[in-house]
């Protein structure tokens, strides 16, 4: 009877090592698969028979079996690519895709945009993320998409100036017919009307008495409704008052109505922001000044822009996709979402580099990269398979040796059985 048991034990060894070799073969076959995680065979002994009952030893084993196949979720090497939409995760987490079976999870970040402007995998499954609206991230998880490749024009609503006016000059009376000769300082800057047409506005400054200045926002007649070429048209004006320390005490706006030509909306309001005056509660350090140095503009900005089309895309370390447009504007579109599991070894392989959650893995904790222990995103990169071929070849040799050894158990048991049969002769 014990000889026949030896046959069964040998067979379990052959079966377990054969399955182990299949796992090793699968690892080797996927050594070049993006984001693939190697697996490891874990054997268990089969319930043994005790010669002395449960209270004592003397047990005879009944062989082995493949108990578990453990997926090794260690970090794979990262390689650089030339595609902006190739993404790699450095650390914990999985990309989330909208697969036919529901939410799928993958470490394969070889994505691209389809004809509808949606970020998809090689199998056309949509990649999910958090949408940005008005520059702020929402909590809504949805397919990452370029819903509109164009950006609408925005009219200038405010001009911000950081500058100084020379207090040493003598007062002048401004005359728009000879603006250069009747002003102490001028500065031109581009603004945009509601149609996105760029317009040149020139600000003229003239001192009217000590600590008091006027400003006049002028445009050429070609840019003004009902204007004449070569003639300046005033569209904004006001007065600036400084204290004895050269700090902006008060600003008084007297005119603000920009009526541009070529079909632009009339009465456009453009606030000329000289900084927070003392009257407004400012400290005067972040506003226009009047010191005894040459008049100059250190910086000026405006918040309008022309219409633009998509020029480029980029992902940062937090997975935020930023679109660059031909008008120079940058906009955050979406953020790649990452899923994290308490027991990622409990995920179920679905093929095509995808996993799905199980009761063992638990629910997916979804969030942004670099949040709550999730990894960072590397753009223009892909995570390679974490298969170590050297270890797999060693495993092959070990499995081959173990397989032959178990085969030897069977052949030896067969020889012993033959010997027993010959005793009758």
Buried (B, 14 or more C-beta within 10 A) or exposed (E): EEBEBBEBBBBBBBBBBEBBBBBBEBBBEBBEBBBBBBBBBEBEEBEEEEEEEEEEEEEEEBBBBBEEBEBEBEBBEBBEBEEBBBBBBBBBBBBBBBBEEEBBBBBBBBBBBEEEBBBBBEEEBBBBBBBBEEEEBEEEBBBBBBEEEEBEBBBBBBBBBBBBBBBEBEEBEBEBEEBEEBBBBBBEBEBBBBBBBBBEBBBBBBBBEEBBBBBBBBBBBBBBBEBEEEEBBBBBBBBBBBBEEBBBBBBEEEEBEBBBBEEBEEEBEBBBBBBBBBEEEBEBEEBBBBBEEEBEBEEBEBBBBBBBEBEEBEBBEBBBBBBBBBBEBEBBBBBBBBBBBEEBBBBEEBEBBBBBBEEEBBEBBBBBBBBEEBBBBBBBBBBBBBBBEEEBEEBBEBBEEBBEEBBEBBEEBBEEBEEEEEEEE
